[in-house]
Amino acid sequence: HLITSCWACRKEFIPLAQKHHCRACGNGFCSDCSARSKPVPWRGWGYESVRVCEKCFHSTDEELTEEYLSSDTTAWKVTECLKTAASVVKSVVEVPASLVTDSVRPDYWSV
């Protein structure tokens, strides 16, 4: 979904403004409201510290895990997978076909 304002302070984002998302709750924030970091392994980010919002930073791992498991994140996960797949397909489609065929054609096929 389109992020138009910070989830915490509600400050409206100007076009091309840097936006961040909390790796724990997934909501969009400005830099000031998402300056903390902590590990969020249950969301697939591993055990390295990643950007989180203030609320998630102060929440316990048990609270965050329970909230994540009880929320309906299926639509969000599907959307993220589709976006990733679409960007891969787009990058492949943007390569000129002649470049691909020339690169895989054996040398003895020279015209």
Summary of the structure (lengths in Angstrom):
residues: 111
radius of gyration: 20.5
end to end distance: 50.1
largest distance: 66.8
contacts: 234
relative contact order: 0.11
helix: 47%
strand: 13%
